[in-house]
Amino acid sequence: MQDMVLLADAINDANVLGDRVNDLLTTTVMLLMVTVATIVTWQKSKSILAAGGALLGGVALWYAVVNAPAFRDSVGETIKPGGAPPVTEGRGPAVVRVVDPVAGTWPGLGGEVL
């Protein structure tokens, strides 16, 4: 029983560490990247407009990274393959094929032409 508790604690510790690394990447590293990109763009072009564009692009990318789960979940709701209408209650659009029986056979006994 003690081994199970230790395993659960190790899994919990790994999850907490993963959350902290994710927070570090989405806050500190992204802030550093946006700042460096803005400064480098300004130094190369000496244009406030270009630096502002780099800043806005970096902030937009940062917003997309922070809200990635929301974007991921919304894609499945808005984009349907083949432009099909949304599926409700597990029932999708059905495909119906009409098969004419071959002359001289009884319906339902085989001999259908596809």
N, C-alpha and C positions, 0 to 999 in steps of 0.2 A: 504494500500500500504506500509505503514511503517513496518507492520509486515512481509511482504515478504522480504523487504530489510534486516531486522534483521535476518530472517531465512537464507537468502543467506550468510550473514556475519558469522553466526554461523557455517554453513556448510563449508565455506572457512577456518575459524579458525580451525575446526576439521581436515580438510585435511592438513593444514600446520603443525599442531601438530603431526599428523600421519607421515608426511614426516620427521619431525625432530627426532621423536622416531626411525624411521627406520634408519636414518643416524647414530644416536647414537649407535644403535645395530650393524650395519654393520661396523662401524669404531672403536669406543672406546672399546666396549665389545668384539668384535672379536680379536682385538689387545691384549687386556688383557688376553683373553683365550689362545691365541697362546703362549704368553710370559710365562704364568704360566705353561702351559703344557710342554713347553720346559725346564723350570727350574726344575720342579718336576721330569721329566724324567732323566735329568742329575744328580740330587741329588740322585735318587734311584739307578741308574745304574753306575754312575761315568764314563759314556762312552760318548765321544763326538759324536761318530757315532750314538748312540741311540738318543741323543739330536738333532742331525741334522735331523734324520728321523722324530722325533716329530715335528720339525720346518717345514720341507717340507710338512708333512701331514697336519699340521695346516694351512699353507699358501694355500695348494690346496683346503682345505675345505673353507677357506675364499674366495678364487677366485670363487668357486662354489656358495657360498651364494650371493656374489655381483652380479654375472652374472646369477642368477636364472631365470629371465624372458627370457633371450636369450636361455637358455637350455630348458625351458618349450616350447617356440615357435618352436624350432628346432625338438623336438621329434615328433610332428605331421607331419612334413614334411618328415622325414626319415623312420619312422616306420609305415607300413600299416598293418592292421589286415589281417591275413591269407596269407600274402605275395602277395597280389593283386597288380597289377600295379597301378601307381598313377592315380587318377581320374582327367580327364580333362574336363573342361567346364560343370561340373555337370553331366556328363554321366559316369557311372561306367560299369563294366563288366556285361553282361546280362546272365541269365540262360534260356536256351531254352529246353523245354520238348516236345518230339514228342509223340502224342497220336494216337494210331491206333483205327479206328472205329470197333465196334462189327459187326460181319458178319450178314447181313440181315438188317442193318439200313442204312439210308442215311447219308452222311457226313454232319455235322453241325446241325443235328436234335436231338442230345443227344445220349445216349447209349455208350459213349466213355469209354474205359477201361483204368484206370490209373495204 
